[in-house]
Amino acid sequence: MKKPENLLYGVNDVPPHSVTLLNAVQHVGVISINLVYPLLIFRLAGTPTDIVIALLAVGMAILGLSTFLQGAPRGPVGSGYLCPSTFTATYIAPSLLAVKAGGLPLVFGMTIFAGLIEAALARALHRLRALVPVELSGLVILLIGTTAGLVGVRTVLGGDARSPSSAELTVAVVTLGITIILNIWGKGLARMLCALLGMAAGYLVSAWFDLFSPEDLVRLGAAPWVALPTLDHVSWSFDASLAAAFAVAALAAAMKAVGTLVICQRTNDAAWVRPDDASNAKGVIADGLGTTLSGLLGGVGINTSTPSVGLVAATGVASRRVAYAVGGIFLALALTPKVSALLALMPTPVMGAALVFAACFILINGLQVITSRLLDARRTLTIGLGLIAGVTVEVIPAIADGSSTWLRPVIGSSLVFGTLVALAFNLLFRVGVRQHVEMSLRADAHDPAKVEEFLRRNGALWGARPDIVNRVVFGAGQLVEAVIEHGNPSGALELQARFDEFDFDLRLSYEGAALELPEQRPSTQEIRDTDAGAMRLAGFLLRRNADRARVEQQGSRVAIWFLFDH
């Protein structure tokens, strides 16, 4: 890896202890916001406060252990990057179904199942690109954000059971308002910890309105400062009818983990070209095993923390040592029941406001992933129909109530139903997806503008990413000029472009001398003193632009291939 200039401490660097500790505290603050997800599930299950306190303590231990596992630099598990774990909205929809069907034991049992599915998918994700393209990953993230946002709104408004009081609405408005103000106009730590500070303000306003019951305050006061977490209240069950819901969530978690790990790779390597599939696979295995561990110990699903990875880019501190410090802090918090008790008392409007705030960024992240591709008619219909299917489930929940028992977990989840609809149409629309076009060029009348217009027009029709199209256009222009200058072509040059969703291939064939595409740059003396040196330099520069390149020759006919990973 080549360390970027804006990165103060790379993944293998050792920053001062003060830098390590302060950055770890920031990461813990960002991640702690997502403790609202297990707290929400525990509350909906009607779990007594003392058991919630115990389960939250275990949850923090899970985050610590999973962060250590992800940061492991060697072995078959762990990406080796500063990529902490966090509880995730990905598992909210299936966990809500499990709570209604079988309480927390079913949530824990199905979480184990989901973690094992994610770990099993790790090695196959690269081969599943045709089934789960980038824009479909964005749809999954968008549906996750939709679910989280609606759960947050329903939490604030009280659902169907009751209407919120004016005090509760005030708490929600204050919590969300302060969080937004600090996020937009705050600076430094105030901005980074805006959600945590907003929730703290929500606690204070809740205390002002006497929203804490005397019993809860007694439990908070009685909670010890130091004690070992307990697993006395953890049990497991399994329901095959929920397998599809948790399997889809596991696939979504795996896709999100890959996206997060790619950000880590790009942050740490100025010469980054393409994702490291081996590192991604080990990172997804660690993520899946972390979710399995969470189910075993009494927690809900976890995932890589995208906000933490964004914090790495913002601070310029990507050292693996910070990951170890984050894991250590969470393990220390797990031994402090007083902190867990404080979280367990989180007022409902504070919880709902935090969910709404987090959902905004999840939604936009999903939209950014979707729009990173040029959306042709196939992709537009796939994403649109999947989104409509998911939103329909949220707007008309009676659809699930009228379905058969085995279909209810699938149709009852916007994430599961929307994803499955999109997957089905993606498979259908792949019929005839491979495209190719050709054009002839004359060496004595070469017009670079026509080549560029030809490639950009077809790239847009195929829905190729703009950055890939730019590389193809640049490579084609340089290749044609190099062949005309050094290949002594006779007759027409045939330029062919092929696209199949994952590879953009360029082929130039002609009658003439073959160009050499060396992997090593020729020496300065060779370039200066020989014609062959200049020709080899041109070939070397051409090879660097493409992900892969090769030269084929049959008699006097030469074909040069440039392959670009999409």
C-alpha positions as CSV (number, residue, x, y, z in Angstrom):
1,M,0.0,0.0,0.0
2,K,1.1,3.6,-0.7
3,K,0.1,5.8,2.2
4,P,-2.0,8.9,1.1
5,E,-0.6,12.3,2.0
6,N,-3.7,13.3,4.0
7,L,-3.5,10.2,6.2
8,L,-1.6,11.0,9.4
9,Y,-1.4,7.4,10.7
10,G,-1.9,4.4,8.4
11,V,-3.2,1.0,9.4
12,N,0.2,-0.3,10.4
13,D,1.5,2.9,12.0
14,V,1.8,3.4,15.8
15,P,0.4,6.8,16.9
16,P,1.1,8.2,20.4
17,H,-1.0,6.8,23.2
18,S,-2.9,10.0,23.6
19,V,-3.9,10.1,19.9
20,T,-4.9,6.4,20.1
21,L,-7.1,6.9,23.2
22,L,-8.8,10.1,22.1
23,N,-9.7,8.7,18.7
24,A,-10.9,5.5,20.3
25,V,-13.3,7.5,22.6
26,Q,-14.7,9.3,19.5
27,H,-15.4,6.0,17.8
28,V,-17.0,4.6,20.9
29,G,-19.3,7.7,21.1
30,V,-20.3,7.3,17.4
31,I,-21.0,3.5,17.8
32,S,-22.8,3.9,21.1
33,I,-25.7,5.6,19.3
34,N,-26.6,2.3,17.6
35,L,-27.2,0.7,21.0
36,V,-30.7,2.0,20.4
37,Y,-31.3,-0.9,18.1
38,P,-31.0,-3.7,20.6
39,L,-32.7,-1.5,23.2
40,L,-35.7,-1.1,20.9
41,I,-36.0,-4.9,20.3
42,F,-35.7,-5.6,24.1
43,R,-38.3,-2.9,24.8
44,L,-40.8,-4.3,22.2
45,A,-40.3,-7.8,23.7
46,G,-41.5,-6.4,27.1
47,T,-38.2,-7.3,28.8
48,P,-37.9,-6.2,32.4
49,T,-35.5,-3.3,33.0
50,D,-33.1,-5.4,35.1
51,I,-32.7,-8.0,32.3
52,V,-32.3,-5.2,29.7
53,I,-29.4,-3.8,31.8
54,A,-27.8,-7.2,31.7
55,L,-28.3,-7.7,28.0
56,L,-26.9,-4.3,27.1
57,A,-23.8,-5.0,29.2
58,V,-23.3,-8.2,27.2
59,G,-24.0,-6.2,24.0
60,M,-21.0,-3.9,24.7
61,A,-18.8,-6.9,25.3
62,I,-20.0,-8.3,21.9
63,L,-19.0,-5.0,20.2
64,G,-15.5,-5.2,21.9
65,L,-14.9,-8.8,20.9
66,S,-16.1,-8.3,17.3
67,T,-14.0,-5.2,16.8
68,F,-10.9,-7.2,17.9
69,L,-11.9,-9.9,15.5
70,Q,-12.3,-7.6,12.6
71,G,-8.9,-5.9,13.3
72,A,-6.9,-9.1,13.3
73,P,-4.1,-8.6,10.8
74,R,-3.3,-12.3,10.2
75,G,-5.2,-15.5,9.8
76,P,-8.4,-16.6,7.9
77,V,-10.6,-14.1,9.9
78,G,-10.5,-10.4,10.0
79,S,-9.7,-7.7,7.5
80,G,-6.9,-6.1,9.6
81,Y,-8.4,-2.6,9.3
82,L,-9.7,-0.1,11.8
83,C,-13.3,-1.0,11.1
84,P,-15.2,-1.3,14.4
85,S,-18.4,-3.3,14.8
86,T,-21.8,-1.8,15.6
87,F,-25.4,-2.9,16.1
88,T,-27.2,-2.3,12.8
89,A,-30.6,-1.4,11.4
90,T,-30.1,-4.2,8.9
91,Y,-31.6,-6.7,11.3
92,I,-34.5,-4.5,12.6
93,A,-37.2,-5.8,10.3
94,P,-36.6,-9.5,10.7
95,S,-35.9,-9.1,14.5
96,L,-39.3,-7.4,14.9
97,L,-40.9,-10.3,13.2
98,A,-39.1,-12.7,15.5
99,V,-40.1,-10.7,18.6
100,K,-43.7,-11.0,17.7
101,A,-43.4,-14.7,16.8
102,G,-41.3,-16.0,19.7
103,G,-39.8,-13.3,21.8
104,L,-36.1,-12.8,22.5
105,P,-35.2,-16.5,22.4
106,L,-36.3,-16.6,18.8
107,V,-34.4,-13.3,18.0
108,F,-31.2,-14.8,19.5
109,G,-31.6,-18.1,17.7
110,M,-32.3,-16.5,14.3
111,T,-29.4,-14.1,14.8
112,I,-27.1,-17.1,15.1
113,F,-28.5,-18.4,11.9
114,A,-28.0,-15.1,10.1
115,G,-24.4,-14.8,11.3
116,L,-23.6,-18.3,10.0
117,I,-25.2,-17.5,6.6
118,E,-23.2,-14.3,6.3
119,A,-19.9,-16.1,7.1
120,A,-20.8,-18.8,4.6
121,L,-21.4,-16.2,1.9
122,A,-18.0,-14.5,2.3
123,R,-16.1,-16.5,-0.2
124,A,-18.9,-16.5,-2.8
125,L,-19.7,-12.7,-2.8
126,H,-17.4,-12.0,-5.7
127,R,-19.1,-14.7,-7.8
128,L,-22.6,-13.4,-6.9
129,R,-22.0,-10.0,-8.5
130,A,-24.4,-10.8,-11.3
131,L,-27.1,-11.5,-8.8
132,V,-26.4,-8.6,-6.5
133,P,-25.1,-5.7,-8.5
134,V,-24.0,-2.4,-6.9
135,E,-27.4,-0.6,-7.4
136,L,-29.2,-3.5,-5.7
137,S,-26.9,-3.1,-2.7
138,G,-28.0,0.6,-2.7
139,L,-31.7,-0.5,-2.7
140,V,-31.1,-2.7,0.3
141,I,-29.5,0.2,2.2
142,L,-32.3,2.4,1.2
143,L,-34.9,-0.1,2.5
144,I,-33.0,-0.4,5.7
145,G,-33.1,3.3,6.2
146,T,-36.8,3.4,5.4
147,T,-37.5,0.8,8.0
148,A,-35.4,2.5,10.6
149,G,-37.0,5.9,9.9
150,L,-40.5,4.6,10.1
151,V,-39.8,2.7,13.3
152,G,-38.3,5.9,14.8
153,V,-41.4,7.9,13.8
154,R,-43.8,5.3,15.2
155,T,-41.7,5.2,18.4
156,V,-42.1,8.9,18.8
157,L,-45.8,9.0,17.9
158,G,-46.7,6.1,20.1
159,G,-47.9,3.7,17.3
160,D,-51.5,2.6,17.4
161,A,-51.7,2.1,21.2
162,R,-51.6,5.7,22.4
163,S,-50.8,9.3,21.4
164,P,-47.6,11.0,22.7
165,S,-47.9,13.6,25.4
166,S,-46.8,17.2,24.8
167,A,-43.8,16.5,27.1
168,E,-42.8,13.5,25.0
169,L,-43.1,15.5,21.8
170,T,-41.0,18.2,23.3
171,V,-38.3,15.7,24.3
172,A,-38.2,14.3,20.8
173,V,-38.0,17.8,19.2
174,V,-35.2,18.9,21.5
175,T,-33.2,15.7,21.0
176,L,-33.5,15.8,17.2
177,G,-33.1,19.6,17.0
178,I,-29.9,19.7,19.1
179,T,-28.5,16.8,17.1
180,I,-29.2,18.5,13.8
181,I,-27.8,21.9,15.0
182,L,-24.5,20.3,16.2
183,N,-24.2,18.2,13.0
184,I,-24.6,21.2,10.7
185,W,-23.0,24.1,12.6
186,G,-20.9,22.3,15.2
187,K,-17.2,21.9,15.0
188,G,-14.7,19.3,16.2
189,L,-15.9,16.9,18.8
190,A,-19.2,18.6,19.1
191,R,-20.0,17.7,15.5
192,M,-18.6,14.2,15.7
193,L,-20.6,13.4,18.8
194,C,-23.7,15.4,17.8
195,A,-26.1,12.4,18.2
196,L,-24.6,11.4,21.6
197,L,-24.9,15.0,22.8
198,G,-28.4,15.3,21.4
199,M,-29.5,12.2,23.3
200,A,-27.9,13.5,26.5
201,A,-30.0,16.7,26.1
202,G,-33.0,14.5,25.6
203,Y,-32.3,12.7,28.9
204,L,-32.0,16.1,30.7
205,V,-35.3,17.4,29.3
206,S,-37.0,14.0,30.1
207,A,-35.8,14.4,33.7
208,W,-37.2,18.0,33.7
209,F,-40.6,16.6,32.7
210,D,-40.4,13.7,35.2
211,L,-40.6,11.0,32.4
212,F,-38.4,8.6,34.5
213,S,-40.4,6.4,36.8
214,P,-39.3,6.2,40.5
215,E,-38.7,2.5,40.0
216,D,-36.3,3.1,37.1
217,L,-34.4,5.7,39.1
218,V,-34.1,3.2,42.0
219,R,-32.7,0.6,39.6
220,L,-30.2,3.1,38.3
221,G,-29.0,4.0,41.7
222,A,-28.8,0.3,42.8
223,A,-26.7,-0.7,39.7
224,P,-23.1,-1.4,40.7
225,W,-20.3,0.4,39.1
226,V,-18.3,-2.8,38.4
227,A,-19.7,-6.3,37.9
228,L,-19.3,-9.2,35.4
229,P,-22.0,-9.5,32.7
230,T,-24.4,-12.3,33.2
231,L,-25.9,-14.8,30.6
232,D,-28.6,-16.2,33.0
233,H,-31.5,-14.9,30.9
234,V,-30.3,-16.0,27.5
235,S,-32.0,-18.9,25.6
236,W,-32.5,-19.7,21.9
237,S,-35.1,-21.0,19.6
238,F,-35.5,-21.4,15.8
239,D,-38.3,-20.9,13.3
240,A,-37.8,-22.1,9.7
241,S,-40.5,-19.7,8.5
242,L,-38.2,-16.8,9.4
243,A,-35.2,-18.2,7.6
244,A,-35.7,-16.3,4.4
245,A,-36.1,-13.0,6.3
246,F,-32.9,-13.4,8.2
247,A,-31.0,-14.8,5.2
248,V,-31.8,-11.7,3.2
249,A,-30.7,-9.5,6.1
250,A,-27.5,-11.5,6.3
251,L,-26.9,-10.9,2.5
252,A,-27.5,-7.2,3.1
253,A,-25.1,-7.2,6.0
254,A,-22.4,-8.9,3.9
255,M,-22.8,-6.4,1.0
256,K,-22.6,-3.5,3.4
257,A,-19.5,-5.0,5.1
258,V,-17.8,-5.3,1.7
259,G,-18.7,-1.6,0.9
260,T,-17.3,-0.5,4.2
261,L,-14.1,-2.5,3.8
262,V,-13.5,-1.1,0.4
263,I,-13.6,2.4,1.9
264,C,-11.0,1.3,4.4
265,Q,-8.8,0.0,1.6
266,R,-9.1,3.2,-0.4
267,T,-8.4,5.3,2.6
268,N,-5.2,3.5,3.4
269,D,-3.8,3.2,-0.2
270,A,-3.2,6.1,-2.5
271,A,-2.5,3.7,-5.3
272,W,-5.7,1.8,-4.8
273,V,-7.2,0.4,-8.0
274,R,-9.6,-2.4,-7.2
275,P,-11.1,-4.1,-4.1
276,D,-9.0,-6.7,-2.3
277,D,-11.2,-9.7,-2.5
278,A,-9.2,-11.8,0.0
279,S,-9.3,-9.0,2.6
280,N,-13.0,-8.5,1.9
281,A,-13.8,-12.2,2.4
282,K,-11.9,-12.4,5.7
283,G,-13.7,-9.2,6.9
284,V,-17.1,-10.6,6.0
285,I,-16.3,-13.8,7.8
286,A,-15.4,-11.8,10.9
287,D,-18.6,-9.8,10.6
288,G,-20.7,-12.9,10.3
289,L,-19.0,-14.6,13.2
290,G,-19.5,-11.4,15.2
291,T,-23.3,-11.7,14.6
292,T,-23.2,-15.4,15.5
293,L,-21.4,-14.5,18.7
294,S,-24.0,-11.8,19.4
295,G,-26.8,-14.4,19.0
296,L,-25.1,-16.8,21.3
297,L,-24.5,-14.3,24.1
298,G,-27.9,-12.6,23.8
299,G,-27.6,-9.8,21.3
300,V,-29.0,-8.7,17.9
301,G,-27.2,-8.6,14.6
302,I,-24.1,-6.5,14.1
303,N,-22.3,-5.0,11.1
304,T,-19.3,-2.9,10.2
305,S,-19.6,0.7,11.3
306,T,-19.8,3.0,8.3
307,P,-19.8,6.2,10.4
308,S,-16.6,5.0,12.1
309,V,-14.9,4.5,8.8
310,G,-16.0,8.0,7.8
311,L,-14.5,9.3,11.0
312,V,-11.2,7.6,10.0
313,A,-11.2,9.6,6.8
314,A,-12.1,12.8,8.6
315,T,-9.4,12.5,11.3
316,G,-6.6,10.9,9.2
317,V,-6.0,8.2,11.9
318,A,-6.5,4.7,10.5
319,S,-4.1,2.8,12.8
320,R,-5.1,-0.7,13.8
321,R,-4.1,0.2,17.4
322,V,-7.2,2.4,17.6
323,A,-9.4,-0.6,16.8
324,Y,-7.8,-2.5,19.8
325,A,-8.4,0.6,22.0
326,V,-12.1,0.7,20.9
327,G,-12.5,-3.0,21.7
328,G,-10.9,-2.5,25.1
329,I,-13.1,0.5,26.0
330,F,-16.3,-1.5,25.1
331,L,-15.1,-4.4,27.2
332,A,-14.5,-2.0,30.1
333,L,-18.0,-0.6,29.6
334,A,-19.4,-4.1,29.7
335,L,-18.0,-4.4,33.2
336,T,-19.9,-1.2,34.3
337,P,-23.6,-2.0,34.9
338,K,-24.2,1.7,35.8
339,V,-23.7,2.7,32.1
340,S,-25.9,-0.1,30.9
341,A,-28.6,0.9,33.4
342,L,-28.5,4.5,32.1
343,L,-28.9,3.3,28.5
344,A,-31.8,1.0,29.6
345,L,-33.7,4.0,30.9
346,M,-33.6,5.8,27.6
347,P,-36.9,7.6,27.1
348,T,-39.0,6.5,24.1
349,P,-38.9,9.9,22.4
350,V,-35.1,10.1,22.7
351,M,-34.9,6.6,21.1
352,G,-37.2,7.6,18.3
353,A,-35.4,10.8,17.5
354,A,-32.0,9.0,17.4
355,L,-33.5,6.5,15.0
356,V,-34.9,9.2,12.7
357,F,-31.5,11.0,12.6
358,A,-29.6,7.9,11.8
359,A,-32.1,6.9,9.2
360,C,-31.6,10.1,7.2
361,F,-27.9,9.2,6.6
362,I,-28.7,5.6,5.9
363,L,-31.3,6.7,3.2
364,I,-28.9,9.1,1.6
365,N,-26.1,6.5,1.6
366,G,-28.4,4.1,-0.2
367,L,-29.3,6.8,-2.8
368,Q,-25.6,7.6,-3.4
369,V,-24.8,3.9,-4.0
370,I,-27.7,3.6,-6.4
371,T,-26.9,6.7,-8.4
372,S,-23.2,5.7,-8.6
373,R,-24.3,3.7,-11.7
374,L,-25.8,5.1,-14.8
375,L,-29.3,3.8,-14.6
376,D,-30.7,2.4,-17.8
377,A,-34.3,1.1,-18.2
378,R,-33.4,-2.3,-16.8
379,R,-31.9,-0.9,-13.6
380,T,-34.5,1.8,-13.2
381,L,-37.3,-0.8,-13.3
382,T,-35.5,-3.2,-11.0
383,I,-34.8,-0.5,-8.4
384,G,-38.2,1.1,-8.8
385,L,-40.3,-2.1,-8.5
386,G,-38.3,-3.3,-5.5
387,L,-38.7,0.1,-3.7
388,I,-42.4,0.2,-4.5
389,A,-42.8,-3.4,-3.2
390,G,-41.0,-2.5,0.1
391,V,-42.8,0.7,0.7
392,T,-46.2,-1.0,0.0
393,V,-45.6,-3.4,2.8
394,E,-44.9,-0.5,5.2
395,V,-47.9,1.5,4.0
396,I,-50.4,-1.4,3.8
397,P,-49.3,-3.9,6.5
398,A,-52.6,-5.8,6.1
399,I,-51.1,-7.4,3.0
400,A,-49.0,-9.6,5.2
401,D,-51.9,-10.4,7.5
402,G,-53.9,-11.9,4.6
403,S,-51.1,-14.1,3.2
404,S,-50.4,-17.7,4.1
405,T,-48.4,-18.5,7.2
406,W,-45.2,-19.5,5.4
407,L,-45.3,-16.3,3.3
408,R,-46.1,-13.9,6.1
409,P,-42.4,-13.4,7.3
410,V,-41.4,-12.6,3.7
411,I,-44.2,-10.3,2.8
412,G,-44.3,-8.8,6.3
413,S,-40.8,-7.3,6.0
414,S,-40.2,-4.3,3.6
415,L,-36.5,-5.2,3.5
416,V,-37.1,-8.9,2.6
417,F,-40.0,-8.4,0.2
418,G,-38.5,-5.4,-1.6
419,T,-35.1,-7.2,-1.9
420,L,-36.6,-10.4,-3.2
421,V,-38.7,-8.5,-5.8
422,A,-35.7,-6.6,-7.0
423,L,-33.6,-9.9,-7.2
424,A,-36.3,-11.5,-9.3
425,F,-36.5,-8.7,-11.8
426,N,-32.7,-8.4,-11.9
427,L,-32.5,-12.0,-13.0
428,L,-35.3,-11.5,-15.5
429,F,-33.7,-8.4,-17.0
430,R,-30.3,-10.0,-17.4
431,V,-31.6,-11.7,-20.5
432,G,-29.7,-10.1,-23.4
433,V,-27.6,-7.9,-21.0
434,R,-24.3,-8.6,-22.9
435,Q,-23.6,-5.8,-25.3
436,H,-21.0,-5.1,-27.9
437,V,-20.4,-2.5,-30.7
438,E,-17.7,-2.0,-33.3
439,M,-16.3,0.8,-35.4
440,S,-13.7,1.1,-38.1
441,L,-10.9,3.6,-38.0
442,R,-8.5,4.8,-40.7
443,A,-4.9,5.5,-39.6
444,D,-4.6,8.4,-42.1
445,A,-7.9,10.0,-41.0
446,H,-8.1,9.3,-37.3
447,D,-10.5,11.6,-35.4
448,P,-10.2,11.2,-31.5
449,A,-13.5,13.0,-31.0
450,K,-15.4,10.4,-32.9
451,V,-13.9,7.6,-30.8
452,E,-14.7,9.4,-27.6
453,E,-18.3,10.1,-28.7
454,F,-18.8,6.5,-29.8
455,L,-17.6,5.1,-26.4
456,R,-19.4,7.6,-24.2
457,R,-22.7,7.2,-26.1
458,N,-22.7,3.4,-25.8
459,G,-21.4,3.5,-22.2
460,A,-24.3,5.7,-21.2
461,L,-26.8,3.3,-23.0
462,W,-25.3,0.3,-21.2
463,G,-25.4,2.1,-17.8
464,A,-21.6,1.9,-17.2
465,R,-20.1,3.9,-14.3
466,P,-18.9,7.3,-15.4
467,D,-15.4,6.8,-14.0
468,I,-15.0,3.5,-15.9
469,V,-16.2,5.2,-19.1
470,N,-13.6,7.9,-18.6
471,R,-10.8,5.3,-18.2
472,V,-12.0,3.5,-21.3
473,V,-12.1,6.7,-23.4
474,F,-8.6,7.7,-22.3
475,G,-7.2,4.2,-22.9
476,A,-8.8,3.9,-26.3
477,G,-7.5,7.3,-27.4
478,Q,-3.9,6.5,-26.2
479,L,-4.0,3.0,-27.7
480,V,-5.1,4.1,-31.1
481,E,-2.4,6.9,-31.2
482,A,0.3,4.4,-30.0
483,V,-0.7,1.8,-32.7
484,I,-0.7,4.5,-35.4
485,E,2.7,5.8,-34.3
486,H,4.5,2.6,-33.5
487,G,2.5,-0.3,-35.0
488,N,2.7,0.7,-38.7
489,P,-0.9,-0.4,-39.3
490,S,-2.0,-1.1,-42.9
491,G,-5.7,-1.0,-43.7
492,A,-8.5,-0.2,-41.3
493,L,-8.3,-0.5,-37.5
494,E,-11.2,-2.3,-35.9
495,L,-12.3,-1.0,-32.5
496,Q,-14.7,-3.2,-30.5
497,A,-16.2,-2.5,-27.1
498,R,-18.0,-5.1,-24.9
499,F,-19.9,-4.7,-21.7
500,D,-21.5,-7.4,-19.5
501,E,-22.3,-5.4,-16.3
502,F,-19.0,-6.3,-14.6
503,D,-16.4,-5.9,-17.3
504,F,-15.9,-3.2,-19.9
505,D,-13.6,-4.7,-22.5
506,L,-11.9,-2.9,-25.3
507,R,-10.3,-4.7,-28.4
508,L,-8.3,-3.0,-31.1
509,S,-7.3,-5.3,-34.1
510,Y,-5.2,-4.3,-37.1
511,E,-2.6,-5.6,-39.6
512,G,0.8,-4.5,-38.5
513,A,3.5,-4.8,-35.8
514,A,2.5,-5.9,-32.3
515,L,2.9,-3.5,-29.4
516,E,4.7,-4.8,-26.3
517,L,2.9,-4.1,-23.0
518,P,5.7,-4.5,-20.4
519,E,4.9,-4.6,-16.7
520,Q,8.2,-2.8,-15.9
521,R,9.1,0.7,-17.1
522,P,12.0,0.7,-19.6
523,S,15.2,2.5,-18.4
524,T,15.8,6.1,-19.2
525,Q,18.8,5.2,-21.4
526,E,16.7,2.7,-23.4
527,I,14.0,5.3,-23.9
528,R,16.5,7.9,-25.0
529,D,18.7,5.8,-27.2
530,T,16.4,3.4,-29.0
531,D,13.1,3.4,-30.9
532,A,12.2,0.2,-29.1
533,G,12.5,1.9,-25.8
534,A,10.0,4.6,-26.7
535,M,7.6,1.9,-28.0
536,R,8.0,-0.1,-24.8
537,L,7.3,3.1,-22.7
538,A,4.1,3.7,-24.6
539,G,3.1,0.1,-24.0
540,F,4.0,0.4,-20.3
541,L,1.8,3.5,-19.8
542,L,-1.1,1.9,-21.7
543,R,-1.0,-1.2,-19.5
544,R,-1.2,0.9,-16.3
545,N,-4.5,2.5,-17.3
546,A,-6.3,-0.9,-17.6
547,D,-7.0,-3.5,-15.0
548,R,-5.7,-6.2,-17.3
549,A,-4.2,-6.2,-20.8
550,R,-3.0,-8.7,-23.3
551,V,-1.7,-8.9,-26.9
552,E,-2.7,-11.6,-29.4
553,Q,-1.1,-12.2,-32.8
554,Q,-2.0,-14.5,-35.6
555,G,0.3,-14.0,-38.6
556,S,0.3,-10.3,-39.3
557,R,-3.1,-9.7,-37.5
558,V,-2.7,-8.2,-34.1
559,A,-5.4,-7.8,-31.4
560,I,-4.8,-5.8,-28.2
561,W,-7.2,-6.3,-25.3
562,F,-7.8,-3.8,-22.5
563,L,-10.1,-5.1,-19.7
564,F,-11.7,-2.8,-17.1
565,D,-13.4,-4.1,-14.0
566,H,-16.7,-2.5,-13.5
